Amino acid sequence: MRVAIAGAGAVGRSIARELVRSNHHVMLLERKPDHLEPDTIPQAEWVLGDACELSLLETTQLETYDVVIAATGEDKANLVLSLLAKTEFGVGRVVARVNDPRNEWLFDESWGVDVAVSTPRMLASLVEEAVTVGDLVRLMTLRQGQANLVEITLPDDTALAGKPVRKMRLPRDAALVTILRGGRVIVPQPDDPLEGGDELLFVASVEVEDDLRVAVGLGTPGGSGPVDG
């Protein structure tokens, strides 16, 4: 996979290291000369220039990349790059970093963003996930806001204890992807039994989150909405 990352600060370099370890081709775009440190990640391609400049993106052949990650410290720059990557170069997947939570509402498909990553929101979600039992917590927004990765921790006295996964009547646009049980990561099978304390990870559309709570025995139709981290 070919990945272009704008911003070679601590965030951009950390992402690049992980990707090159997985044998992906990575290009780092950085406009500040003092942030250009090829020796730190020699496997990556380093380019000095402004990722918001159309001419630079044309020179680097951005259209040949599978993913663009806008990871600069400026929301305006991340939005401009996202829009250019999607509309001018047809990049299939655009991930953008949100620096100021007040700007998060801008990071959607109208600006070419497929996935917006807000550090404050992620940290809040992790706190909610750690302390919330018996409710739905949104961990990440996927697919231009059309679906979320959500977590539900079953209470110890859940009515689902001992029942197989197939007994959960999930709504149409929801899928159970993982069960976390102690130190185990379980790929759920229809006959796998559920236990109190299980952390269930689902991918679900926003519209069916209340129905999902009902399916796992945590609410009634028309009940309270999810905890939004």
C-alpha positions as CSV (number, residue, x, y, z in Angstrom):
1,M,0.0,0.0,0.0
2,R,1.2,3.5,-0.8
3,V,0.6,6.1,1.9
4,A,1.3,9.8,1.8
5,I,1.6,11.6,5.1
6,A,1.5,15.4,5.4
7,G,3.3,16.6,8.5
8,A,6.6,15.1,9.8
9,G,6.2,16.1,13.4
10,A,5.9,13.6,16.2
11,V,2.5,12.4,15.0
12,G,3.5,12.0,11.4
13,R,6.7,10.2,12.1
14,S,5.0,7.8,14.5
15,I,2.5,6.9,11.9
16,A,5.2,6.5,9.3
17,R,7.3,4.2,11.5
18,E,4.3,1.9,12.1
19,L,3.5,1.7,8.4
20,V,7.1,1.0,7.2
21,R,7.3,-1.8,9.7
22,S,4.4,-3.3,7.9
23,N,6.2,-2.9,4.6
24,H,4.1,-0.1,3.2
25,H,5.5,2.5,0.9
26,V,5.4,5.8,2.9
27,M,6.0,9.4,1.7
28,L,6.4,12.1,4.3
29,L,5.6,15.7,3.2
30,E,7.0,18.5,5.4
31,R,7.2,22.2,4.8
32,K,9.5,23.0,7.7
33,P,13.2,22.3,6.9
34,D,14.0,21.7,10.6
35,H,11.4,18.9,10.7
36,L,12.9,17.1,7.8
37,E,14.9,14.3,9.4
38,P,15.3,11.4,6.8
39,D,17.7,9.6,9.1
40,T,15.0,8.9,11.6
41,I,13.0,6.9,9.1
42,P,15.3,6.0,6.2
43,Q,12.8,3.6,4.7
44,A,10.4,6.5,4.0
45,E,10.5,8.9,1.1
46,W,10.9,12.5,2.4
47,V,9.8,15.5,0.5
48,L,10.3,19.2,1.5
49,G,7.3,21.3,0.5
50,D,3.9,22.6,1.4
51,A,1.3,19.8,1.1
52,C,-1.4,22.4,0.3
53,E,0.4,23.4,-2.9
54,L,-1.2,21.8,-5.9
55,S,2.1,21.8,-7.9
56,L,3.9,19.8,-5.2
57,L,1.1,17.2,-5.1
58,E,1.3,16.9,-8.9
59,T,5.1,16.5,-8.7
60,T,4.8,13.8,-6.1
61,Q,2.1,12.0,-8.2
62,L,-0.4,11.9,-5.3
63,E,-2.9,10.1,-7.6
64,T,-0.7,7.0,-7.3
65,Y,-1.3,6.8,-3.5
66,D,-3.9,4.6,-1.9
67,V,-4.2,6.6,1.3
68,V,-3.5,10.2,2.3
69,I,-3.0,11.1,6.0
70,A,-3.3,14.8,6.8
71,A,-1.4,14.9,10.1
72,T,-0.1,18.5,10.3
73,G,-0.6,20.7,13.4
74,E,-3.0,23.0,11.5
75,D,-6.6,22.2,10.9
76,K,-6.8,24.5,7.9
77,A,-3.9,22.7,6.2
78,N,-5.4,19.3,6.9
79,L,-8.7,20.3,5.4
80,V,-7.2,21.8,2.3
81,L,-5.0,18.7,1.7
82,S,-8.0,16.4,2.3
83,L,-10.1,18.3,-0.3
84,L,-7.3,18.3,-2.9
85,A,-6.5,14.6,-2.3
86,K,-10.1,13.6,-2.8
87,T,-11.3,15.9,-5.6
88,E,-8.1,16.6,-7.6
89,F,-6.3,13.3,-7.3
90,G,-9.0,10.8,-6.6
91,V,-7.3,9.3,-3.5
92,G,-9.5,6.4,-2.2
93,R,-8.9,6.9,1.5
94,V,-8.3,10.2,3.3
95,V,-7.6,10.4,7.0
96,A,-7.3,13.7,8.7
97,R,-6.1,14.8,12.1
98,V,-8.3,17.2,14.1
99,N,-6.2,19.5,16.3
100,D,-8.9,21.7,17.7
101,P,-12.1,19.8,18.7
102,R,-14.2,22.9,17.9
103,N,-13.3,22.3,14.2
104,E,-14.4,18.7,14.2
105,W,-17.7,19.4,12.5
106,L,-15.8,20.5,9.4
107,F,-14.0,17.2,8.9
108,D,-16.5,15.3,6.8
109,E,-17.1,14.2,3.2
110,S,-17.7,17.8,2.0
111,W,-14.0,18.4,2.7
112,G,-12.9,15.0,1.3
113,V,-12.4,13.4,4.7
114,D,-13.2,9.7,5.1
115,V,-12.0,9.3,8.7
116,A,-11.4,12.2,11.1
117,V,-9.2,11.5,14.1
118,S,-9.6,13.8,17.1
119,T,-7.2,13.0,20.0
120,P,-9.4,14.6,22.7
121,R,-12.4,12.6,21.4
122,M,-10.4,9.4,21.3
123,L,-9.1,9.9,24.8
124,A,-12.6,10.7,26.1
125,S,-13.9,7.6,24.4
126,L,-11.2,5.4,26.0
127,V,-12.1,6.9,29.4
128,E,-15.8,6.2,28.8
129,E,-15.0,2.6,27.6
130,A,-12.9,2.0,30.7
131,V,-15.6,3.0,33.2
132,T,-18.9,2.5,31.5
133,V,-20.7,-0.8,31.9
134,G,-24.1,-1.5,30.4
135,D,-24.1,1.3,27.8
136,L,-22.9,2.0,24.3
137,V,-19.8,4.0,23.8
138,R,-18.7,5.3,20.4
139,L,-15.0,4.8,19.9
140,M,-14.5,5.9,16.3
141,T,-16.4,7.2,13.4
142,L,-16.0,5.3,10.1
143,R,-17.1,5.7,6.5
144,Q,-17.7,9.5,6.4
145,G,-19.8,9.4,9.5
146,Q,-22.2,6.7,8.3
147,A,-21.1,4.1,10.8
148,N,-19.3,4.0,14.2
149,L,-17.0,1.5,15.9
150,V,-18.9,1.1,19.2
151,E,-18.2,-0.8,22.5
152,I,-20.7,-2.3,24.9
153,T,-19.5,-4.0,28.1
154,L,-22.1,-6.5,29.3
155,P,-22.9,-6.2,33.0
156,D,-22.2,-9.1,35.3
157,D,-25.9,-9.9,35.7
158,T,-26.6,-9.8,31.9
159,A,-29.5,-11.9,30.7
160,L,-27.2,-13.0,27.9
161,A,-24.8,-14.9,30.1
162,G,-24.3,-18.4,28.9
163,K,-26.3,-17.8,25.7
164,P,-24.7,-18.1,22.3
165,V,-23.9,-15.1,20.1
166,R,-26.6,-16.1,17.7
167,K,-29.2,-15.3,20.3
168,M,-28.5,-11.6,19.9
169,R,-30.9,-10.3,17.3
170,L,-28.8,-7.6,15.8
171,P,-30.3,-4.9,13.6
172,R,-29.5,-5.1,9.9
173,D,-26.7,-2.5,9.9
174,A,-24.8,-3.7,12.8
175,A,-22.1,-6.4,13.1
176,L,-20.3,-7.9,16.1
177,V,-16.6,-8.0,15.2
178,T,-14.8,-8.8,18.4
179,I,-15.3,-10.0,22.0
180,L,-12.7,-9.0,24.5
181,R,-12.7,-11.3,27.5
182,G,-9.9,-10.8,30.1
183,G,-6.7,-11.0,28.1
184,R,-8.4,-12.8,25.1
185,V,-9.5,-11.4,21.8
186,I,-12.2,-13.7,20.5
187,V,-13.4,-13.7,16.9
188,P,-17.1,-14.4,17.5
189,Q,-18.7,-17.5,16.1
190,P,-22.5,-18.1,16.3
191,D,-22.3,-20.8,19.0
192,D,-19.8,-18.9,21.2
193,P,-21.3,-18.3,24.7
194,L,-21.5,-14.8,26.1
195,E,-20.4,-13.9,29.6
196,G,-20.9,-11.0,32.0
197,G,-18.1,-8.5,31.7
198,D,-17.5,-9.2,28.0
199,E,-16.5,-6.2,26.0
200,L,-18.3,-6.4,22.6
201,L,-17.1,-4.3,19.7
202,F,-19.5,-3.6,16.9
203,V,-19.5,-1.7,13.7
204,A,-23.0,-0.1,13.4
205,S,-24.7,2.7,11.5
206,V,-25.7,5.7,13.6
207,E,-29.4,5.0,13.0
208,V,-29.4,1.6,14.6
209,E,-27.5,2.3,17.8
210,D,-30.6,2.3,20.0
211,D,-31.7,-0.9,18.4
212,L,-28.3,-2.4,19.1
213,R,-28.7,-1.5,22.8
214,V,-32.0,-3.3,22.8
215,A,-30.5,-6.4,21.1
216,V,-27.9,-6.9,23.9
217,G,-30.6,-6.3,26.6
218,L,-29.5,-2.8,27.7
219,G,-32.6,-0.8,26.8
220,T,-36.0,-0.7,25.3
221,P,-37.1,0.7,22.0
222,G,-37.1,4.5,22.1
223,G,-34.9,4.5,25.2
224,S,-31.9,6.7,26.0
225,G,-29.2,7.2,23.4
226,P,-25.5,6.2,23.4
227,V,-22.7,7.7,25.4
228,D,-20.7,9.7,22.9
229,G,-17.1,9.8,23.7
